[in-house]
Amino acid sequence: MGERFEASVAGRVLMTAITAVLVAAVLVWNMPPGRPRDAVRPAAAHVIYPIGLDQDWALFAPDPRAFSVGVYARITYADGRTRIRVPPHNGHLLLPYRSYRWQKYVERLRADDYQGLWEPTARWIAQEAGSGVRKVELVRTFRDAVIPGSGEKRGDRGEFSFYTLDLS
């Protein structure tokens, strides 16, 4: 009666089945492009997306992104003060994994295809910023990337406000 679930036969069978499904989904997700992958990837997506394993190798692709992008929030308080809030980044030990999730969130947040994230994100930032917040602006940043070792200088960083939450 007091046996732990994972110590029971049913528990071990269930855990083995879940592990097998996860491993299979990750293998399918990382298959090379082609018809076999296209045929099974939609089924794997039902496992991959909810647990956040939707990663690919685009960073190492033959045609990597030619610019760097980012997002920050400009918070304006009732007394006129402004504060900049950037997503967490870098860190030691386990913190890089935390900041990677923020990087993935920022990738989606900055895209026009994910406008549904803009208001809830701005409201969350306002709530976290404390009392007296009157406005939260979400700002996109961008800068051309240069080939390492090329000697080229990076251009100035560009930016523009893409969403404003007015709380006044």
C-alpha positions, -999 to 999 in steps of 0.1 A, spaced: 0 0 0 28 24 8 49 15 -22 61 45 -43 46 46 -78 79 45 -96 89 14 -76 58 -5 -89 58 -25 -121 31 -2 -136 52 29 -126 83 15 -142 64 6 -174 48 41 -175 81 59 -169 99 37 -195 71 45 -221 73 83 -214 111 82 -217 109 63 -250 83 88 -264 106 117 -254 137 102 -269 118 93 -301 103 128 -303 138 145 -299 153 121 -325 125 129 -350 127 166 -343 165 166 -351 162 145 -383 177 160 -414 151 179 -436 132 157 -460 100 138 -466 105 113 -437 109 141 -412 81 161 -427 58 131 -423 65 125 -386 75 159 -373 39 171 -367 33 142 -343 65 149 -325 55 186 -322 28 176 -298 55 163 -274 82 188 -282 64 222 -280 47 218 -246 80 209 -228 101 235 -246 124 213 -266 117 230 -299 153 238 -308 171 235 -341 205 240 -356 197 272 -375 225 290 -356 250 267 -374 233 267 -407 251 278 -439 232 310 -439 231 324 -403 212 355 -394 231 386 -406 220 408 -377 216 407 -339 183 415 -324 170 422 -289 142 436 -269 140 458 -238 113 476 -219 113 513 -211 93 519 -179 80 554 -172 68 562 -137 42 589 -126 70 611 -112 87 611 -146 115 587 -138 123 561 -165 139 527 -160 151 502 -185 144 465 -180 163 439 -200 157 401 -200 182 381 -179 212 370 -198 245 352 -192 254 338 -158 273 309 -142 265 273 -136 228 268 -143 219 304 -151 228 302 -188 199 277 -192 176 302 -176 188 330 -198 184 307 -229 147 304 -222 145 342 -220 163 344 -254 138 322 -270 109 342 -254 125 375 -268 128 359 -302 90 354 -302 82 387 -284 100 408 -310 82 391 -340 50 406 -354 36 371 -357 35 369 -318 16 402 -311 -5 384 -286 25 383 -263 30 421 -263 3 433 -239 6 405 -213 44 409 -213 41 447 -208 15 442 -180 38 417 -163 67 441 -165 46 469 -151 35 447 -122 71 437 -115 83 473 -117 62 483 -86 37 511 -80 35 543 -100 41 528 -134 24 549 -161 38 535 -193 57 505 -205 73 506 -240 86 474 -256 116 484 -278 133 463 -305 170 466 -310 190 455 -340 225 457 -353 243 442 -382 265 412 -374 301 411 -387 322 381 -395 345 374 -366 381 383 -375 371 403 -406 382 436 -390 348 451 -399 333 474 -373 298 469 -362 274 497 -371 254 516 -346 225 499 -328 191 507 -342 160 506 -321 123 514 -322 93 511 -299 69 485 -312 44 484 -284 33 508 -257 11 500 -227 -3 533 -213 -15 529 -177 -23 566 -170 
